[in-house]
Amino acid sequence: MSAVALGSSAEGALAPYRAILEHAELELELAGRGDIDGLSALSARWEALTQGLPDPAPAAARSLLERAGLIHERTHIELIRLREALLADVAKNSRARRAADGYAGQLPRRPRLDRSA
């Protein structure tokens, strides 16, 4: 077997791991933009990429998987930041609503759902 054939065979064996790295990079990009719908849409793709991979992974894939793991950690941090920002917005809106109700002298808001029906 020629060196070219061996090289292309090794490259082919690493293709799934390169796809995992690219997927991780895309997840980080979407998380950075706050695109939760885009992230949700990728979950099925992740399953397809990881299904059927050998355990353990080939040694040649190690650096690709390490990079993907680091990017995955960054994505996790971005999602935590996004969650914290959303929770801060909810808290701010709740305080504003209570303040507005207090200034207006209104009774507390009642639920819109009539439970007696």
N, C-alpha and C positions, 0 to 999 in steps of 0.2 A: 504494500500500500504506500502511496507517495505521501510526502510531507504535506502537500496541498490537500489531499483527501483527509488526512488526519486533522489538519487545521480546520477544515470546513466541518468535519464531524464534531470537533470540540466546540466550534462556534454554534452549531445547531443544538448541541446539548445545553448551551448556556442561554439560548433564546428565551426559554420560559422565565429564567431568572432576570433577564434584562426587562422583560415585560412586567414582572413584579416591581422592579425598580421604577419603571416609567409610571406604573399605576400609583405607586407611593408618591411620586412627584406630583401627579395630577391631583391626588387627594389633598396634598399640602396646598397646592394652588387654590383649590376650591374652598378649603377651610379658611385660608387667608382672605378670600373674598367674601366669606360668610355664606357660601352657596350650599346650604343644607340639602336642598332638593337634589342638586348635582351629586353630592356625596352619597345620598341615599340610593340614587340610581346606579352607583358604582358597586354596590354590595354584591350583586349577582356576578359581576365581572370578576371580583376578587375570588369568589368560589370557583369560577371556571379556571382562573389562572393557577390556583394552588392545588386543585384536584389532580390526583394522580402523580404528583411529584415524588421522587424517591426520598426515603428517609433512612439515612441522613442524605443531605444534599451533597453533590460532588464538591470536592475541595476547591475546584476552579470557580465555583459559584459563591464562595465564601465572601469575597469582597463586595459582590453585588448585593448579597443578602444583608451584610453589615450596613451598607449604605442605605438600603431600604428600611432597615430597622431604625436607624438614626432619623431618617425622614419621617418615619411613622411616629416616633417620639415627638418630633416637632409638630406634626399634625395634631397629636393629642393635646399639646400645649395650646395650639391655636384654638382648638375646640373648647378647652377650659376657659380661655380668654373670651371667646364668643359667648359662652354660657354666662360668665360673670357679667358681661356687658348687658346681656338680655335681662338678667335678674336685677341689675341696677336700674335699668329702664322701667321694669315693672314696679319696683319699689318707689321710684320717683313719681310714676303716674299714680300710684296708690296714695302717696302723700299729697299730691296735687288735688286729687279727687276729694280727699278728706278735708283739705283746707278750703276748697271751693264750697263744699257742703256746709262747713262751719260758718263761712262768711255769709252764705245765703240763708242761714238759719233754717235749713231744711231738716226734715226728719231723715233718719238713715234710709238709704235706698232699700227698697224691697225687691225681692227676686222677681224676675219677669215671668217665671213659671207659676201658674196658679195650681198649687198642690191639692186643692180641694176638688178639682175636676175629676 
